Amino acid sequence: MIQFDAVHKRFPNGTTAVHDLSLEIPEGGVTVLVGSSGCGKTTTLRMVNRMVEPSSGTILVGGKDVQRQDAADLRRSIGYVIQQAGLFPHRTVLDNIATVPLLLGWGRRKARARAAELLETVGLAADAGRRYPHQLSGGQQQRVGVARALAADPPVLLMDEPFGAVDPVVRTQLQDELLRLQKELNKTIVFVTHDIDEAVRLGDRIAIFRTGGHLVQCAPPAEILARPADDFVADFLGAERGLKLLSLKTLAAVPQGPAPQGGTWTLVLDEARRPLHWATEDVRLPVRALKDTDSLLSALNESVASPTGLVVRVDADGRLTGVSSRDDIHEHASRAHAEVGVAA
Ligand SMILES: Nc1ncnc2c1ncn2[C@@H]1O[C@H](COP(=O)(O)OP(=O)(O)OP(=O)(O)O)[C@@H](O)[C@H]1O
């Protein structure tokens, strides 16, 4: 879908930002470009929509050489989201979102109707449309930025550190929203970040760059975590790469049995069989129940935190399905590591 072929970028001041980059970004997935500051991620991204021109090499989007297309047309056909949203301060949220449809000649009514629809898609209330960007929180502004990028329904979305300026809680919410949206829309997303955890969470594939614009490795997150190409990648992934790998595996395959009866701890349920808390005769402790879709890492955490060593499991409606033992969870964690060759 997006193909870089021997792409090189040297700025007039002599800095080589991207070095002989050949990379294929498949259609309909999230490819995350990751690496420390100054390694050429943004330059790589901006060459796709010709905000930066390569010094040599070719870039194809949907089989067409971007150099042979009109730059303004190209930019309108590719969604672009940047840090701090980059919204027009004097336009309402609705008009911000409608920017590209208006440029494409959709007409005001149709463009605004599309913008209103997108407000809902990105989880904003309809009345946010009448506000100005400064009247929204940072996280809400980012949502508007995403809506604006999606307005003309482009097949490709370029996202440059879009969640870099919001606090960690909002950042996690925005990441969740992006994953939800992507399930629905299945765009080809190229996402730049310097945060490896964000890359592992969002990426179907991760491309790791090192200073000087060198691509070091590009593979699905589990493969990169299991088999880093060299010491640079291993260092970049950090000492916790084993745990990161567990964040990619789910609890679904771990066996579960009935909740214990009559022991020291009792699992108290409400009438709908939703877990309320663990209780002894005189103590109550909160229970954090997990679903099949939760990660093995969460299960491992929970098995350590739970007073019984048992992880309580529920269905999509929050009703008890059973409990899993710490031993079963540990065994699956070790197996997950063995599968991909990381020492547990
Ligand atoms: N217009 C420019 N002129 C000269 N050098 C530039 C220009 N833009 C970027 N660079 C240099 O090119 C290199 C790559 O920059 P780039 O912004 O692509 O890196 P990055 O990986 O996105 O970094 P960050 O995470 O800090 O945004 C850096 O050394 C940067 O200083």
The ligand as a Gaussian input file, in Angstrom:
#p B3LYP/6-31G(d) Opt

LIG

0 1
 N       14.089000      21.105000       7.970000
 C       15.175000      20.523000       8.495000
 N       16.417000      21.000000       8.227000
 C       17.515000      20.403000       8.714000
 N       17.507000      19.316000       9.500000
 C       16.303000      18.803000       9.799000
 C       15.079000      19.364000       9.329000
 N       14.044000      18.631000       9.790000
 C       14.593000      17.644000      10.537000
 N       15.938000      17.747000      10.542000
 C       16.906000      16.855000      11.199000
 O       16.709000      15.554000      10.672000
 C       16.842000      14.568000      11.698000
 C       15.578000      13.743000      11.768000
 O       14.519000      14.568000      12.216000
 P       13.037000      14.016000      12.436000
 O       12.196000      15.157000      12.895000
 O       12.614000      13.267000      11.260000
 O       13.288000      13.006000      13.626000
 P       12.256000      12.301000      14.596000
 O       12.710000      10.907000      14.737000
 O       10.857000      12.518000      14.122000
 O       12.492000      13.093000      15.940000
 P       11.460000      13.558000      17.092000
 O       10.997000      12.315000      17.771000
 O       12.327000      14.406000      17.972000
 O       10.373000      14.326000      16.403000
 C       17.168000      15.329000      12.964000
 O       18.552000      15.342000      13.137000
 C       16.631000      16.715000      12.689000
 O       17.356000      17.681000      13.414000

